[in-house]
Amino acid sequence: MSLFRQLWLAVIASTIIAFAGSFVVSMVTARDYLEQQLAIKNNDNAASLALSMSQLDKDPVTVELQVAAVFDSGQYARVRVIDPEGATMIEKTSPEQAGDVPAWFTGLFPIQSHPGSAQVSSGWTQFGTVELVSHSRFAYRELWDGAFRLLLWFGLGGLGMGLIGMQILLRIKRPLDAVVGQAEAISERRFIRIEEPATPELKSLASAMNAMVDRVKAMFAEEAARLEQVRREATLDGLTGLANRAYFMNQLAAALNDDDAPPNGSLVMLRLADLAGVNRRAGRETADELLRRIGAAFTAIVGENPGAAAARLNGADFALLLPGNDNPAASADRLLGVLRDLVAAGLIDGERVGHLGSGVYRHGESLASLLARVDAAIASAEGEGDLGWRCADNGEAQCANNNADWRKLLECAIEAQRLRLIEFPVANSSGTLLHLECPLRLQAAEGGEWLAAGSFMPVASRLAMTSELDLAAVNLALERLALGLPAVAVNLSGESIFSADFRQRLHALIAGRRELAPRLWLEVAETGAFQHFDEFVGYARLLRPLGCRLGIEHFGRQFSQIGRLHDIGLDYLKVDGSFIRAIDSQPGNQAFLKGLCGIAHNIGLTVIAEGVQTQSELAALPALGFDGATGPAVPRS
């Protein structure tokens, strides 16, 4: 039984007990008062009758007529005249009646009518004694009516007390509900704070709960900071802060092969000509400062190009990945300017500086082929002199259509419903299907090629058209669920989540088929979730009551933000494939991912690995704490 109901029962019970006690006391008091009034009336009427009889003749007829006159008024149960020796001279009686008052009431509150008596004299001698007993039915009627009036007043008082009690209990219940909600959130591994109420007892409880939440958050923050350091050591160059070679090669492989990657892009590589000479001539500190400045330049370019990545491949080689950008000239010119500034600052010998090579790739090109083309471009630059940049043969690199063409293409595809979902299994370590990951595909023209999301979603984002595509994807997913698929996951763009109108339309779409919602998994990329975090929180809290499973995909690069996810109510994370590639042979990444899974499990999140390429990678995941995986190595059922 709930505490609120117990409080209500306590209030009702106390009110009833108070009413019953007051009612009984009032009724007994009223009965005693009526008995006293009857006794007084009997005595007064007996005295009046005795006086009248004393003044008249005492012959039997006159006495009987006087007694009959009083008795016939109907107010008396018995009128009797007794001689001085105690013998009854005249007696008139009628049965006791309670009128229409219920017998149970007269039995519960009996009224005794005590007889009144007075002396009848004849001159100076005693003629006899008059004894008179009034009927009690009038007293019962008065007591019965008084009971009804008392019940009415008590009822009105009880109603007023109930209304006041309800307000008081509701006031008490609000902070209790907040504490209960906080406890339920903690049981779901969502750690939220609540406002502390003014009531001292509840305030101490809320304060203790908030203190526990703060301690848990601090523990998560400490563990996240430690794992962030592990991630940096495993994936980043300690001097420049750029990605190391192994991690960058995973990112480059993902850009070339993942279905949701842009269809083309550029790779720029910089090679310092004589780093060893700089180290020897100017000292290690100068050489380190040179590398840090170059690293800062690469970091700045990455910050201005969403999805870009940069790395220090070895001592003198740097690389810049620009997905979706098939014209790296601006970035290359900027890097050349940085090298010139370093020469002017005296950090590099002006005779031997460095060289840049770049190449434009298409989705599906092999990693070895791209690296060979870019390396050849660097060699060409080295052969032509100092501080040069050469672009490799672009081969079959595809130029993007202009915005007007893309807008028309997307609008026609949406209008003609040339959209579909394809299926990739997501399974746990025992091979049981968790859900089907269903990325969107778009047909540019009737009967034409189906384009992967990476080919059109970046353009749709630029044209602010992601909302219609995302809603279409969710609608297609609901249709598949209605046909009997066990669970379907679709990804939504961060730009769509940012729109309040999209969030409301998405809620209405899913609410219209609410019975399918528990089998619908919705995921947003890490960059979109954290870039529009407040809107992402609003989206999660809007959809969670519908029963959808909510998650973040491509997670890991902003792992330090994981502490912000503790009270949103997410269900799962999908770890970016760049952390998963060759995980069976990378102890540093293994330590990071094991800690990531531990923290995610502590806040109630399922953890799924993306882009699993080999059976060796797949076999290594359960020991690290992963709950599921997707990618080429996961067999289709």
C-alpha positions, 0 to 999 in steps of 0.5 A: 500500500502506498504511503499516500494511501496510508496517510489518507487512511490514517486521516480518515480513521482519525476523523471517524474516531473523533466523530464517533467519540464526539457523537456518542458524548453528544448523544449521551449528554443530550439524553441526560438533559432530556431525562432531566427535563422530563423529571422536572416536567413530571414534578411540575405537572404533578404539583399543578394537578395536586394543587388543583385537586386540593382546592376541589371536592374530594368525591371520587367522580371529581377526582377521576375527572381531574385525573382523566382530563390530565391523562387524556391530553396524551402526554403521559404514560401513567397518572396515578392517585395513591391514598395515604396508606399506599393503595391506588385510588385511581390509575390511568396508563398507556403503553410506552411508544417511541413513535417513528423513531427506530427501535435500535436507536431507542435501544442504543440511547434509552430515555428514562422518564422518572415519575413526578409526585405531589401531595393532595391535601384536604384541609389540614389533612393529607388526602393522597399522593399524585404520581405522574409519568410523561411519555418519552416519545417526544424526548426520543423524537427530539433526540433523533432529530438532534442526531440527524442535525449532528450528523449533518454538521459532522459531515460538513466538518468532515468534508472541510477537514478532508479538503484541508487534509488533501491539500496538506497531503498533496503538499507533503506528497510532492517532495515525496514523489520527487524523492521516489522519482529520484530513487526510480531513476537511480534504479534505472541508473540515471543519476539526477538531483532534486530540489530539497523540500522545506520539511526537515525530515524530507529535506534530510532524505533529499539531501542524502540522496543528492549527496549520493548522486553527487558522489556517484557522478564524481566517481564516474567523472574520475573514471571517465577522466582516467579512461580518457587518458588511456584513450589518448595514450592509445590513439593520440600522439603525445607531443602534438595531440594528433591521432597516431598512425594506427588509429588514423589508418582505422579512420581512413579505412572507415572513410574508404569502406563504411556505407555511411561514409561520404562517397569521396574525399581527400587525403593530404600528407606533409613530410618534413624534409630534415627533421633529424637535421633540425633536431641535431642543429637546433636541439630537441626542444626546438624540434618539439616546438616545430612539431607542436606548431605543425600539429596545432595547424592540423588541429585548427583545420580539423576543427573547421571541417566536420568529420575531418581527422589529422595524424602524425604518422611517424616522426616527420610525416603528417596526414589530413583526412577530409571526407566529402571534400574533393578539393584540398587546395585550401587546406594545402595552401594553409599548411604551406603558409604555416611552413613558410611562417616556421621558416621565417621564425627560424625553426626550419632551415630555409634550404630544406623545409618540407613537401605536401602531397594530396589525392582525391579518393572515391568510396571503395578505393583500397587503402594501399592504392590511395597511400601509394598515389599520395606518396607518389605525389610527395615524391614528385614534390620533393623532386621539384624543389623545396616547399612544394605541393603536388596533387595526385592523379584524381583518377575517377574522382567524381565531382559533386553536383551543384546544390540546385541539382541535389535539391531537385534530386532529393525532392523528387526521390522523397515525393516518388518514395524512391527510398528504402532501408537495407538490413545489417544484423546486430547480434550478441556474443551468442549470435542472438539477433538484437536488432536489424540496423537499417540505413537509408538508401535513395534512388536518384532516378527511376531504375537508377543506382541506389545511393548509400546515405554517405552519398546524399546525407551530407548534401541534405544536411547542407540543404536543411533537408535531413528532416524529411529523409529521417521521417521517411526512414522512421516510417519505413522502419515502422512499416517493417515492424508491422510486417513482423520484423523483431526490431529495427534500428534507424539513425537520425541526423543531428540537424534533424534533432535540432529542429523542434518541429521535427521532434514533434512530428517524429513523436506524432508519427511514432505515437500513432503506432505506439504498439510498435515503438518498443521494437524501434531503435533510434540512434544519433551520431555522437557528433550530432548528439553533443553538438546539439546536446540540449535539443538531444536531451529534449528529444530523448525525454520526449520519445522515451515515454513511447517505449523506443530504444534510444542510443548514440552511434559512432561513439568514442571520439568524445568519450570524455562527455560520457558523464553527461549521459547519466540522466538522459535515459539512453539505452545503448551506445555503438562504439565507432569502428575506428576503435574496433579495427584490429582490436585483438592486437591493440592492448591500449585500445583494449584497456580503453574499451574495457573501461568504456564498457564498464562505465556504460554498464554502470549507467545502464547502457548496452554497448555495441561494437560497430564495423567488426571486420574479422572473426578475431575482432569479433572473438575479442569483444565479449571479454572487453564487455561488449553486449553486441556487434555489427559489421561484415564479421557478424553473420546474417541469419 
